[in-house]
Amino acid sequence: MELDKKRKMEAATDLKNIDTQKIEQLPSGIQLAEGTILLGRYMLMRQIGQGGTSSVYRVRDMLAVLGGDESESHIAAKIVKVPPASASNHEQQMMLREALTTRHLAHPNILKVYDYHQDGDLYFVTMELIEGESLADLVARKPNKKLAYKQVKAIISAVAAGLTEAHQNGVIHSDVKPSNILISESGEIKVIDFATARSYIDARVKGQKIDDGANYYGFTLAYASPQTIADEPASPSDDVFSLACIVYELLSGKHPYARKPTSTIAKKYVPPRPKEIGLFQWLVLRKGLSLVASKRYSSINEFVSRLFFAKNLLPYATVFTGIAVGLVLGVSSLISAVNAYIDTRSAHESAYQQLSYQQQLVSSLLANLPENSASLVQRLQGVEGAERQVVLASIKGGILDKLSAQAKNVLGYSAASVQASHFDSFLAHASGYKAIFPDSNKLLGLLADVESERNAYALGLQHQYYSFWQTTNFSQADARHLDLLQEKILSFDPVFEVVLGADVTSMILNKVDDAIANNNISQLAQINAFINGVGKPHFEFLLPEQLRALSNAVLVTNYLAGLKIDTADAGEYPIEATLYFIKEDLKALESSIADLWFDKDMAAVSDSLLALVTDFAIPADSPVMTSIQQKLLEKLEGKLKFHKRKGNSESIVVIQGLIDKHKAVNSSQAVL
């Protein structure tokens, strides 16, 4: 009595000495100073948990202390700060939902929520204090991330009992996950955090209805049923799905859907059976994991009771009980019991035979994996339903490993040796398994990797092709290289069309113009041969005048090479083609001859004219050259007479040499 009186006095003093209106401002992370008192009643002792927008504190209820109930004075409070202008804040609404949908639930396996409070811009929920850790923390400490079967059974049974109580009171948790299951130091199991619960109860507080939108954002996608994610009406089967995911994870160490949102997974997908889960239990668990609500258990209690019953299934217990009853009640009952025993035994022997057949089939398939999907389908003829699924699940890993090795080979080809057929053959082969393993992420990943590499290689070839255009020297070797590149690109992309960029077309136009300006008929002829080698359609940007120059260059170079040309007389000189290149030069030379007098000028004109005659192999009897050469010879002979009269011996030698050169060239061209 004296101790209780002393505690009451201490609590009263604490309340008197603390300014209840002075509340620390919350920085990001929602942290309050220890000793802060909310509503003149709840003293914050220390922070024991923290989320993104809320914090959980160990709290001492000073009123409980004053009332003499020391054991009830230690509680917990989840606190969130909401700006005054955001009275309908999502976090605040979720807190309100948690309090109003949970405080009427009274069950040993549900964390008790006392009430919902507001102190200025702080909103908080007071609740039962549990000293311990979450199931998520417990599993995280395990090296293999899984628990022993006995421990799993104890935890899941307790959680199921709590959820059953909630369901019977019209409350669907909607966010059952390992971090929302608490395990006390004494071994108590508590389901917590009903903030996202969907309730059939029209909960109100102070005349304010809960904002129904508050629950749509708080659940965890990895454990939420497709129906919860799609915001379909709440159902106990939603919590069945979440609990089934936890069972799978606790026993195998892996999440059944790799923590992916179930809304992204095909409805027909069935997770693989872990080796830790027996066949009979798997049949129950698989139903609980169904992505289709109508195929799941509609009751938590039914799901869990069948799950753990299947672990220790005693198929003959009922039969022997019937025999015992028959001995007591009479012969007819005994006969019925014996018949039931025979029927049951036959049924189980048949089941065991079927299981043995499955094992033999699996062993055969694993020992000699099918070469392709068609072969697998053929070998599975007559195997249907659940039996087929069991066999496929057993051989799935081996087939996917084989496909992985094949994909590695395809991706390992060098750039020089890889062909489109390497990629296409694998993609066609592996795609055949999509219908057999429609929801295999590994298979889809392999196909995506190979398809991506194929596309990347095709783009690389195109980049190489267009880059080569920018550096070509217009040789026949370059033309062949581009042709081979284009052929390889077409094997990857049959609709590929060459579209030369402005930089390439400008480069080609400049090359042609430079060759024309310099009368470089050999360069023009080479460019023309290059065009024919890679395909004329690629050069539709060339101007008519440039095309004419290329054509004339071919005529001239073919004549010079002694090749047959496209004329009526194969031996006829292409004078028109030659004039295309030298016409302006001839005019300039002919114009300068009239005013020639100095020896050096005569020598320069003579050399230029002889160069044209020699380079283009112009015949001596060509009318174009006859006239201009005659005029130049007349000038040279006149100058020779002048030097003879003057006795300029050196100049005589120079001019005579020029005359002799012209006569010699005319003589040789006449032979041509």
Long-range contacts (C-beta under 8 A, 24 or more apart in sequence): 4-68, 4-70, 7-65, 7-68, 7-70, 8-65, 8-66, 8-68, 10-65, 11-62, 11-65, 11-66, 12-66, 14-43, 14-62, 15-40, 15-62, 18-43, 23-119, 23-120, 23-122, 26-81, 26-122, 29-55, 30-54, 30-55, 30-79, 30-80, 30-81, 31-55, 32-57, 32-79, 37-62, 38-77, 38-79, 38-117, 38-119, 38-122, 38-124, 39-117, 39-119, 42-75, 42-77, 42-117, 42-124, 42-126, 44-77, 48-76, 53-80, 53-91, 54-78, 54-79, 54-80, 54-91, 54-95, 55-79, 58-129, 59-126, 59-129, 61-126, 74-129, 75-114, 75-126, 75-127, 75-128, 75-129, 76-126, 76-127, 76-128, 76-129, 76-130, 77-124, 77-125, 77-126, 77-127, 78-124, 78-125, 78-127, 79-122, 79-123, 79-124, 80-122, 80-123, 80-124, 81-121, 81-122, 81-123, 82-121, 82-122, 82-123, 83-121, 84-121, 88-211, 90-213, 90-214, 90-217, 91-123, 92-123, 93-210, 93-211, 93-213, 93-214, 94-195, 94-196, 94-214, 94-215, 94-218, 95-123, 95-124, 95-125, 95-195, 96-123, 96-205, 96-210, 96-214, 97-194, 97-195, 97-196, 97-197, 97-199, 97-203, 97-210, 97-214, 97-215, 98-125, 98-193, 98-194, 98-195, 98-197, 99-125, 99-205, 100-199, 100-201, 100-203, 100-204, 100-205, 100-210, 101-171, 101-194, 101-197, 101-199, 101-201, 101-203, 102-171, 102-194, 102-197, 104-169, 104-201, 105-165, 105-166, 105-169, 105-171, 105-194, 106-165, 107-161, 107-162, 107-165, 107-166, 108-161, 108-162, 108-188, 109-158, 109-159, 109-161, 109-162, 109-165, 109-188, 109-189, 109-190, 109-191, 110-162, 110-165, 110-166, 110-190, 110-191, 111-182, 111-190, 111-191, 111-192, 113-194, 116-205, 128-190, 130-182, 130-184, 130-188, 130-190, 131-184, 131-185, 132-182, 132-183, 132-184, 132-185, 132-188, 133-182, 133-183, 134-178, 134-179, 134-180, 134-181, 134-182, 134-183, 135-178, 135-179, 135-181, 135-182, 135-183, 135-246, 136-177, 136-178, 136-179, 136-181, 137-179, 138-183, 139-178, 139-249, 139-250, 144-253, 145-249, 145-253, 145-254, 146-249, 146-250, 146-251, 146-252, 146-253, 146-276, 147-250, 147-251, 149-251, 149-276, 149-311, 152-247, 152-250, 152-251, 153-308, 153-311, 154-189, 155-181, 155-183, 155-189, 155-250, 156-243, 156-246, 156-247, 156-250, 156-304, 156-307, 157-304, 157-308, 158-189, 159-189, 159-191, 159-243, 159-246, 160-243, 160-300, 160-301, 160-303, 160-304, 162-189, 162-190, 162-191, 163-191, 163-236, 163-239, 163-243, 163-300, 164-299, 164-300, 164-301, 166-191, 166-194, 166-197, 167-236, 167-239, 167-299, 167-300, 169-201, 170-199, 170-200, 170-201, 171-197, 171-198, 171-199, 171-200, 171-201, 172-197, 172-198, 172-199, 172-234, 172-235, 172-236, 172-238, 172-239, 173-197, 173-239, 173-242, 174-198, 174-215, 174-219, 174-224, 174-228, 174-234, 174-238, 174-239, 175-218, 175-219, 175-220, 175-223, 175-224, 175-242, 176-223, 176-239, 176-242, 176-243, 176-246, 177-220, 177-222, 177-223, 177-242, 177-246, 178-246, 178-249, 181-246, 198-234, 199-234, 200-234, 221-261, 221-262, 221-263, 222-255, 222-257, 222-259, 222-260, 222-261, 224-261, 224-262, 225-262, 225-291, 225-293, 226-262, 226-263, 226-265, 226-267, 226-291, 226-293, 227-293, 229-261, 229-262, 229-263, 230-263, 232-293, 235-293, 235-298, 236-298, 236-299, 236-300, 237-293, 237-296, 237-297, 237-298, 238-293, 239-300, 240-288, 240-296, 240-297, 240-298, 240-299, 240-300, 240-303, 241-288, 241-289, 241-290, 241-296, 243-288, 243-300, 243-303, 243-304, 244-285, 244-288, 244-289, 244-296, 244-303, 245-289, 247-285, 247-288, 247-307, 248-274, 248-277, 248-285, 248-289, 251-276, 251-277, 252-276, 252-277, 256-289, 258-441, 262-291, 265-291, 265-439, 266-291, 266-438, 266-439, 267-291, 267-292, 268-438, 268-439, 269-438, 269-439, 270-389, 270-393, 270-439, 272-393, 272-396, 273-390, 273-393, 278-310, 278-311, 279-355, 279-390, 280-310, 280-311, 280-313, 281-307, 281-310, 281-311, 283-310, 283-386, 284-310, 315-344, 315-348, 316-341, 316-344, 316-345, 316-348, 318-344, 319-344, 319-345, 354-387, 358-387, 358-390, 358-391, 358-394, 361-391, 362-391, 362-394, 362-395, 365-391, 365-394, 365-395, 365-398, 366-394, 366-395, 366-398, 369-395, 369-398, 369-399, 369-402, 370-399, 372-429, 372-432, 373-429, 373-432, 373-433, 373-435, 373-436, 374-432, 376-433, 376-436, 377-436, 392-436, 392-437, 396-437, 396-440, 399-433, 399-437, 400-437, 400-440, 400-442, 400-443, 400-446, 403-430, 403-433, 403-443, 403-446, 404-442, 404-446, 406-430, 407-446, 407-449, 407-450, 410-450, 410-453, 411-449, 411-450, 411-453, 415-457, 415-460, 418-457, 419-488, 419-491, 420-454, 420-458, 420-488, 420-491, 420-492, 421-491, 423-450, 423-451, 423-453, 423-454, 423-457, 424-454, 426-450, 427-451, 427-454, 454-492, 457-492, 458-489, 458-492, 458-493, 461-485, 461-488, 461-489, 461-492, 462-489, 462-496, 465-489, 465-498, 466-500, 466-501, 466-504, 469-500, 469-504, 470-503, 470-504, 470-507, 472-530, 474-511, 474-523, 474-526, 474-527, 474-530, 475-526, 475-530, 476-529, 476-530, 476-533, 478-530, 479-529, 479-530, 479-533, 479-534, 480-533, 482-533, 482-534, 483-533, 483-534, 486-534, 498-535, 498-538, 500-538, 500-541, 505-541, 508-539, 508-541, 508-542, 509-541, 509-542, 509-543, 509-546, 512-542, 512-546, 512-549, 512-550, 513-546, 515-549, 515-553, 516-546, 516-549, 519-581, 519-582, 519-585, 521-552, 521-553, 521-556, 521-557, 521-581, 522-553, 522-557, 524-549, 524-550, 524-553, 524-554, 525-550, 525-553, 525-554, 525-556, 525-557, 528-553, 528-554, 548-580, 549-580, 549-581, 551-577, 552-576, 552-577, 552-578, 552-580, 552-581, 553-577, 553-581, 556-581, 556-616, 559-617, 560-616, 560-617, 573-617, 573-618, 573-619, 573-622, 575-622, 575-624, 578-616, 578-618, 579-624, 581-616, 582-612, 582-616, 585-612, 586-612, 586-624, 586-628, 589-628, 590-627, 590-628, 590-631, 593-628, 593-631, 593-632, 593-635, 594-631, 596-635, 597-639, 599-639, 599-651, 599-654, 599-655, 602-635, 602-636, 602-639, 602-655, 602-658, 603-654, 603-658, 605-632, 606-632, 606-636, 606-658, 606-661, 606-662, 609-662, 610-661, 610-662, 610-665, 613-665, 613-669, 614-665, 617-669, 617-672, 618-669, 619-669, 619-670, 619-672, 620-665, 620-666, 620-667, 620-669, 620-670, 621-670, 629-662, 629-666, 632-662, 633-659, 633-662, 636-662
